[in-house]
Amino acid sequence: FYSMVVSLATGIFAISFPFLPRHLSLISALTIGIPGFLLALMPNTEKFRPGFFRRVVVFALPAGLIAATCALVSYDLARRVGEPVLNAQEAATITLFIVATAVTLEAARPLNLLRVGIVALMVVLFVSVLLIPPLSSFFALALTPERYSLVAIGVGLVGAALIWLASVITDRWRHTKGGPA
């Protein structure tokens, strides 16, 4: 959903796309692909509950909107302080990774040491990309003490808090009488 929102926003507001394709490949691998694969292999003792699609959509819509908005805000703030497009793209990517990691943590519930370890490993891999020169060069990403890096982290942490809040709200709504199953 966040990809659709970002695509629409870039068209409507006539701004350059805030990511390089390799940025989205990295984020997708570390927040969707690899952890999703590993989490799907874990044993599940929960009984089948109807309404899977509705439960997913009820959380995915606000989470996608939060992720897209945070990435675009980070990108816009970096551009407003005079950063070149590549630095603004780095800021948007770092922000999106932080928010998408919060979404992954919510999707991994109920959390246990192994599930948290999988998400922590993805964070370590992302930080490795930011800090190891051949990887940061290939992915066109770096974490520097520039203003845009601090903005990216700050906006990402705000987004992660909003993901947690959205999760609390959607969980309550889904478990009340009037909400979907």
C-alpha positions as CSV (number, residue, x, y, z in Angstrom):
1,F,0.0,0.0,0.0
2,Y,2.8,2.4,0.8
3,S,4.2,2.0,-2.8
4,M,0.9,3.0,-4.2
5,V,0.6,6.1,-2.0
6,V,4.2,7.2,-2.8
7,S,3.6,6.7,-6.5
8,L,0.4,8.7,-6.4
9,A,2.0,11.4,-4.4
10,T,4.9,11.8,-6.8
11,G,2.5,12.1,-9.7
12,I,0.1,14.5,-8.0
13,F,2.8,16.8,-6.4
14,A,5.2,16.5,-9.3
15,I,8.2,15.5,-7.2
16,S,11.0,13.1,-8.1
17,F,10.5,9.6,-6.9
18,P,12.0,9.4,-3.4
19,F,13.7,6.0,-3.9
20,L,16.1,4.2,-6.2
21,P,15.0,0.8,-7.3
22,R,17.8,-0.8,-5.2
23,H,16.5,1.0,-2.1
24,L,13.1,-0.6,-2.5
25,S,14.7,-4.0,-3.2
26,L,16.7,-3.8,0.0
27,I,13.7,-2.7,2.1
28,S,11.4,-5.3,0.6
29,A,14.0,-8.1,1.2
30,L,14.7,-7.0,4.8
31,T,11.2,-6.1,6.0
32,I,9.0,-8.4,3.9
33,G,10.7,-11.2,2.0
34,I,13.3,-12.7,4.4
35,P,11.5,-12.2,7.7
36,G,8.2,-13.3,6.1
37,F,9.8,-16.5,4.8
38,L,11.4,-17.3,8.2
39,L,8.3,-16.4,10.2
40,A,6.1,-18.6,7.9
41,L,8.3,-21.6,8.7
42,M,7.7,-21.2,12.4
43,P,5.2,-23.6,14.0
44,N,1.7,-22.1,14.6
45,T,-0.7,-23.5,17.1
46,E,-3.3,-20.9,16.6
47,K,-6.6,-22.2,15.3
48,F,-8.0,-21.1,12.0
49,R,-10.0,-17.9,12.2
50,P,-12.1,-16.7,9.3
51,G,-11.6,-13.1,8.0
52,F,-7.9,-13.2,7.3
53,F,-8.1,-10.7,4.4
54,R,-10.2,-8.2,6.4
55,R,-7.7,-8.4,9.4
56,V,-4.8,-7.8,7.1
57,V,-6.4,-4.9,5.3
58,V,-7.6,-3.2,8.5
59,F,-3.9,-2.9,9.6
60,A,-2.2,-2.6,6.2
61,L,-4.1,0.5,5.1
62,P,-3.1,2.7,8.0
63,A,0.4,1.2,8.2
64,G,1.0,1.8,4.5
65,L,-0.3,5.3,4.8
66,I,2.0,6.0,7.8
67,A,5.0,4.5,6.0
68,A,4.4,6.4,2.8
69,T,3.8,9.7,4.6
70,C,6.9,9.4,6.8
71,A,9.1,8.6,3.9
72,L,7.7,11.5,1.9
73,V,8.1,13.9,4.9
74,S,11.7,12.8,5.4
75,Y,12.4,13.2,1.7
76,D,10.7,16.7,1.6
77,L,12.5,17.9,4.7
78,A,15.9,16.8,3.4
79,R,15.2,18.7,0.1
80,R,14.0,21.8,2.0
81,V,17.3,22.1,3.8
82,G,19.1,22.0,0.5
83,E,20.2,18.4,0.3
84,P,20.7,16.9,-3.2
85,V,18.2,14.4,-4.4
86,L,20.4,11.4,-3.6
87,N,20.8,12.5,0.0
88,A,17.0,13.0,0.3
89,Q,16.5,9.5,-1.2
90,E,18.8,8.1,1.5
91,A,16.8,9.9,4.1
92,A,13.5,8.5,2.7
93,T,15.0,5.0,2.6
94,I,16.2,5.1,6.1
95,T,12.9,6.4,7.3
96,L,10.9,3.8,5.4
97,F,13.1,1.0,6.7
98,I,12.5,2.1,10.3
99,V,8.7,2.3,9.8
100,A,8.6,-1.0,7.8
101,T,10.6,-2.7,10.6
102,A,7.9,-1.6,13.1
103,V,5.3,-3.1,10.8
104,T,7.3,-6.3,10.6
105,L,7.4,-6.4,14.4
106,E,3.7,-6.0,14.6
107,A,3.2,-8.7,12.0
108,A,5.5,-11.1,13.9
109,R,3.3,-11.1,17.0
110,P,3.1,-12.8,19.4
111,L,6.7,-11.9,19.9
112,N,9.2,-14.3,21.4
113,L,13.0,-14.4,21.4
114,L,13.3,-16.1,18.0
115,R,10.9,-13.7,16.3
116,V,12.6,-10.6,17.8
117,G,15.9,-12.1,16.8
118,I,14.8,-12.4,13.2
119,V,13.8,-8.8,13.1
120,A,17.0,-7.7,14.9
121,L,19.0,-9.6,12.3
122,M,17.3,-7.6,9.6
123,V,18.2,-4.4,11.4
124,V,21.8,-5.5,11.7
125,L,21.9,-6.3,8.0
126,F,20.5,-2.9,7.1
127,V,23.0,-1.1,9.4
128,S,25.7,-3.2,7.8
129,V,24.6,-1.8,4.4
130,L,24.8,1.7,5.8
131,L,28.3,1.3,7.3
132,I,30.2,-1.1,5.1
133,P,31.7,0.9,2.2
134,P,31.2,-1.7,-0.7
135,L,27.6,-2.3,0.4
136,S,26.8,1.4,1.0
137,S,28.3,2.2,-2.4
138,F,26.3,-0.5,-4.2
139,F,23.0,0.4,-2.5
140,A,23.8,4.2,-2.7
141,L,23.1,4.5,1.1
142,A,25.1,5.8,3.9
143,L,24.5,7.0,7.5
144,T,26.4,10.1,8.0
145,P,26.3,12.8,10.7
146,E,24.5,15.1,8.3
147,R,21.2,16.8,9.2
148,Y,19.2,14.6,6.8
149,S,20.4,11.5,8.6
150,L,19.1,12.8,11.9
151,V,15.9,13.9,10.3
152,A,15.5,10.5,8.7
153,I,16.0,8.7,12.0
154,G,13.7,11.1,13.9
155,V,10.8,10.8,11.3
156,G,11.3,7.1,11.2
157,L,11.0,6.8,15.0
158,V,7.8,8.9,14.9
159,G,6.5,6.7,12.2
160,A,7.3,3.6,14.3
161,A,5.4,5.0,17.2
162,L,2.5,5.7,14.9
163,I,2.6,2.1,13.7
164,W,2.4,0.9,17.3
165,L,-0.6,3.2,17.9
166,A,-2.3,2.1,14.7
167,S,-1.8,-1.5,15.9
168,V,-3.4,-0.8,19.2
169,I,-6.3,0.9,17.6
170,T,-6.9,-1.7,14.9
171,D,-6.6,-4.5,17.4
172,R,-9.2,-2.9,19.7
173,W,-11.5,-2.3,16.7
174,R,-11.2,-5.8,15.4
175,H,-11.9,-7.3,18.8
176,T,-15.0,-5.2,19.6
177,K,-18.5,-6.2,18.7
178,G,-18.9,-3.7,15.9
179,G,-15.5,-4.3,14.2
180,P,-14.6,-6.9,11.6
181,A,-13.7,-10.4,12.7
